[in-house]
Amino acid sequence: MARVVVCRVGEGDNFQPAVSPNDTLLEMAIEQPGAPVSVGITVRQQLERTAISPLPVALDLLNLATAVYSADVCTRRITAYDRWTREYRLFMPVGQPEVWTAASEHLCRMLGFLSGDRWQIEFRPLTNPIPPVVKRKRAKPLRRPSTVSLFSGGLDSFVGVLDLLEAGHTVGMVGHYSTGPTSQAQDAVSEALEAHFNNGSSFHRFYVRPPRLNGTLPEPSTRSRSILFLALGTLVASAFGDPLPLYVPENGLISLNVPLTPARTGTLSTRTTHPHFIALFREFLGLIGIGVGVETPYRFRTKGEMLAEATNQTVLRAVARQTLSCSHPDVGRYHHVAPGQHCGYCVPCIIRRGSMAHVGEDRAEDYLIDVLRNPPGAGTETGKDFRAFQMALARQSSGHRAFLEVLGSGPLPPDDAPEYAAVYDRGMEEVRRFFTQTGRA
């Protein structure tokens, strides 16, 4: 049984394919006021405020990424035949269907690696051409930055922008949000950077929220979110004449995201910036005619090394604690505190604490749960990641080769595999040192 996804773009798009009785239908609309199932999106409004005009094909890419991400969120993996792998058949309108159709095999392979699902995509012409972005009367055109960087409000993206600004670049930061805590962290960090580097950066923040289906809980794994984030970055990088480089600042340990245990090859082992996925995305941009180069400058650095080697340590230490790296920043409401505090027990929080300890900046009070002094039970929802790290560290101590662990997460360029194995080793060692502060490794 397949999930048939029909994406309609703009007013007048009433496309309706034939659907087998054995398939389930998900219809969604983008920029179609009054549609019963709509994506929440403010991209065009943000572009009008900043008076930048991306390539039409980059807008097509964003619509595709929005549809893929929405289909992911709206389809529970538990409904799949193996409770994981979903079958998608997506109908997508684009400006040049022949170009996209020629690249569709590569695209489906890329999405399959990213989400772990099977994809079939059929492209059709837009019912109405996407209208150009119209500059608002009071819009202040932005000067052309020298680089564009993804900016989540997390620690890695903060360090990435900080290093670019220190190197003399002007940076167009690109953020995505759909919840309050993420938006608040992005605001706090971007304002702090602006205070230190006057006119060195501009912030392009976009709201994109998948449709909410009545009676259906969202899928929590959301492995496809990175295609949306990259599409937003590509959109901005294509909007200033000659394409700008797009920086993706993320440390090597998180990029590889090697499963901590054999059972964690699914939802908890995402491929957001895995080297193989990034390579496939670079190639795909070339196939559809977008000349944006994608850079991953920290692929051979641990999170702690990123902090230790940041070129402006004063700003780093003043701002780092305002960043937000948690997997579930809304969990505070269950502890009677405001959302936005780090939970302390998820994979990103544990790696963050290890990196902050690496530079002497770890503070237990920044986290709802201190896994060192109050370790959650291994069989609890809050303790599963902590226990998985303990198991992975024990396996590493027994002489298990990091090289094999890293190759198990996905294909790697042969020449780079030793460096990826080394950064995995060093990253896990940062977590081990953090754990051994109280003998928890």
N, C-alpha and C positions, 0 to 999 in steps of 0.2 A: 504494500500500500504506500503510495507516494503522497507527499504534501504538495499540492499544486498551489503555487504562489503567483497571484496576479497583481502586478504593480501598475498602477495608473498614475500618470504624471500630467498635471495641469488640467484646466477646465476643458470639457469636451471629450476627454478620453473615457470611452465607454467599452473598451475592449473586453470581450468575454470569450474565452476558449472553451472547447468541448472538454468536459471533465468526466472521467470514468466513475461509475458508481462506487468502485472500490477505493477511490482516492478521496482525500479530504481537501477542501478548498480554503485558502486564506487570501482574502482580498484586502488590499491596502492602497491608500491614496497619498500622493505627495503633492502639495500645493493645489489641492482641489477642495475649496471651501464647501462645507456641507456634506462631504462624503461620510458615510456611517462609520468607516474604519480608517482613521487618518493617522499619519505619522506626525507627532509634534516636532516642528522644525522651525528654526528662526534664521537659517543660513542666509536667505535672500535679504532679509531685513538688516542683518549685520553687514553684508556686502554693500548695501545701499548707504549705510551710515559711514562706512569708510571709503566709499567711492573707488573700489577696486573691481576690476572686471576679469574674472578667470576665463580660461578657455572653455568653450562649450563642451568639449569632450571631457573636461575635468568636472563639469556639472553632471554629465552623464555618469561618470565614475562615482561621484558622490551619491547619486540616486540609486545606482546599483548597490553600493556599499550599505546604504540605508535599508534597502529591501532585504539584503542578505542578513544584516544584523537583526532586523525586525522579525524575519522568518525564524531565526535562531531563538530569539527571546520568546516568541509566541508558540513554539512547538516543544513540548516537554520530551526529553530524551526517554523518559520512562515509557512512552507510547511506542517506541521503536521495537522492532522484532527482537533485537538483542539488548533492549533497554539502553542503547547508546547511539547506534548509527541510524540517522534519519535519511530518508530519500526525498530529495527536493526536485521539483520541476518548476523553474521560475520563468515567467513571461515578463520581458523587460523592454520598455520603449527607449530608444536611443536615437541620436541624430544621424548616425551613419551605421545602419545595421550591418552592412557588408563588412566593415572594418571589425566590428565586435564579433561577428560570426566567425571570421577568420581566426580570431584570437580565443574563441570560446573553449576549445579543448585545453589550452594552457590555463585559462581562467578556472575551469572546473577542477583541474588538477591542483591548482594553487588553493582554492577554497576547500577542497577535500583534505589537503594536508593541514590547513588551519583549523577547520572545525571538526574533522573526523567524520564527516557525512559524505553522502554521494549527491552530486549536483548535476543537473541538466538545465541548460539555460537557452531559451529561444528568444532571439532579439527581433523586434519589430520597429517600424518607424514611429517616431513621435506623432501623435495626433495633431498637435500644434507645436511648431518650433518653440524651444525655450526662449522667452523674451530676454533681451539683454538687460543687465543690471542697470537700473536707472538711478543716477546719483541724486540723493536728496538735496534740496535747496541749501540747507545749512550744513551739509556734509563737508568735512575738512579733508581734502585728499591727503593721503599719507605719502610720505616720501618713500622711495623704493629702498627696502632694507637690503643688506648684502647677503643675508642668509635667512632661512625660515627654520624654526625648530619646534618640534612637538613639545607641548607644555601641559602636563597633567596636574601640576600642583604638587607632585611628589618630589622626593629627594633627588632622584637621578635627573629629572628634567630641570630642576632648579640648578644643579651643578652644571649641566650642559649649557644652559643659557648664561650662567655666570661666567664660565670659561670663554664663551664666545664674546661676551661683552668686554671682558678683560683683554681679549686679543684685538680689540678695536673694531669688532663687527657691529653693525646695526642689525637687530634681530627682530623678525616678525614671529612672535610666539603664537602658537595655535593650540587652543584648548577645546575640549569637548566636555559637556556636563549634562546630567539629567537629574541630579540630586543636589540638595542644598549644601551639605558639607564639602563636596568637591568644589562647587562654585566658590564657597567662602575661602577655601585654602588657596585656590588660584588667585583670587582677588588679593589676599594678604601677601602672597609671595611676589606677585607682579608689581604691587604697589611698593614693596620693599626694594625691589630691583630698580624701579623707576626713581626712587629716592636717592639711590646710590649712583645711578648712571642716567642722568637727566637726558631725555630724548634718545637714549640708546636702544630702546625697544618699543614695539607696539604690540598690543595684545588683541588677537582675533579669537574670540571665544564664541562657540556655537552650541546652541541647545538642540539636541536631537534625542527624541524619546520614542521608542517603538510604540505602536498602538496597544491599547489595553483591551483585552478580550474579556467580556463578561463571563464569569464563572470559571476562568482559566488562570491558574497560577503561572507566573513567568518561569521560564527555564533559568536556573541559577548559574549554569556553567558559562554562558555567553562567551564562548571561545572566539567568536567572530568579531568582537568589538574592535580589534586592532585594524581590520580592514576599513572600518568607518573612520578611525583616528587618522590612518594614513591617507585616506581619501580627502579628508579635511585639510591635512597638511599639503597635499598635492594641489588642491584647489587654490590655496593661498600662494604657493610657490609658483604657480602658473600665471598669476594675475598681474605681474609687473613687467610685461614685455618679455624679454628673454627669460626663460625659466631659471629660478633660483635653486640652489642646493637645499635639500630638505634633510635636516639633522634629526636623528632618532636617538636621543641620549638614554641608553639603558645599559646597566652593567652586564657582564658576561654570564654570571651565575643565573640571573633571572632570565636572560635571553635564552639560554640553553634549557632551563627549567627541567633538568633531568628528574624523572620520577623518583621520589624519595624511597618508595617501596614498590615492589612489583605490582601491587594492587592499585597504584595511583597513576596508571597510564592514561586515564580519561580526564574527568572534569578538573582535577587539581593539577594537571600537567599541560598547561596551555602553551600555545606556540606563537604568542603575540609578536615577538621579535626574534624568533628562532632564525639563525643564519640562512637556513634553506628557504623559509618562507620569504625573508627579505630578498633573497636572490630571485625567487620566482616573481615577486612583486616588481622588482627592477625590470626584469625582462618583459613583464606584462605592460608596463608603462611604455616601453619602446614599441610593442606591438600595436598599441592603440594611438601612437603618435604624440605622446607626452614626453618632453625632453627633460623632466625633473630628475636630477640625480639624488639617490637616497644614501645618506652617510650614517654609519654606525660607529662613531669614534671610540666608544668605550667597550667594544665587544670583547677585548682582552683585558679588561679591568674588573676587579671586584668592586662592590659598593664601597667598602672601606677604603680601597685604593683611590676611588674617585674622590672621596672626601679628603683623604690625606694629600692628594696631588692637586686639589683645586687651587687655582692661581691667586685667589683672593681669600685668604683664610679669615680675615676680619669679617667680611660680609657673610661668608659661609657660616661661621659660628654664631653670628647675630641673627640669621634668618632660618637656619636649618630646622629648628624646632617648630616653625610655623608651617612646614610642608606636611602633606598628608599622604601616607603610603599604604594605608590599611585596605584590606579586601572588603570589609564591611563597616564603613564609618558610621552607619546609622545604629549600630548595636547599642550605643550608649543609652538609648531610651529605655532599654530593658534593665539598665542598672541605675535608673533614676538620675542620669546626668544628660546634659545636652548632647545631641549627635555631633560628631566631628572629632571625638577623641579616638586615638588608636586603641584597638581592642587588646593588642599585646600578644595574642595567641595564634594569629594566622601566619602563613608562610611569609608574606611581605613584612609583617611586623617583626618576626623573629630575625629575618635577614637585616632589617633596618637596625634593630638593637645591636646585632653583631657588628655592623659597620660603624655605628655611633660609638660603641665601646672601643673600636679600633683606633679612634681619634680622641678618646677620653671625653666624649660628650653624651654618653648614655645616661638617661634619667628614668628610673622606674616609675616616677610619678606621672610621666607622660602617657602611661598606658593604663587601661582599665584593669587588666590582670597582669601581675608580675610573674611571669612563668618561672623565674628563678626561685623566688621565695614562696610562691604559692602555686606550684605546678598543678595544672588541671589533670584530672584522672584520664588515663590513656583511653578508656572506653567512652569518654564523653565527647560531645561535639566540640567543646573548647579545647580538648586535649589531643585530638587526633593529629594535628600538625606537629605539635611538640614531640609526641611519641614517634612520628615518622622521621623527624630529624634525628632523634636518638638512634633509631634503627639504621638510618643511612650512615651515621657517623661510626657506629659499631662495625658496619660492613666495610667501611673505608679503613678502619683500624686493622681489620683482619687481612689486609693486603689486596682487597679487590681492586682491580685496575681502573683508575678513573677514565682511561681511554675507552674502555668498553662501555662504561656507564654513559659517557658523552655520546658515543656513536648510537647508543640505544634510543636517544631522544630524537633522532632524525638525521638525514644525510648532511655531511659537512664537506667543504672543499678539502681534498687530501693534504694540501700544503698547510692548511690552517688547523687541522685536527689536533696536532700536539699542543698548540697554544690554547685551544679551547679546553683540552683536558687539564692543562695547567691552571687556567683561571677557575675551572670547576674545583680543583683541589684546593686552591688558595681561598676561594669563597667559602667552601665548607669548613676550612680551617678557622676562618673568622667566626663562624657560628660555634665551632667547638670551643674556641677560647672564651667566647661569651658564656657558654654553658658551664665551663669549668670554673667560673668565678665562685660557684657554690657547689661544685662537684656533680653537676647534673648531666654531663655528657654520657 
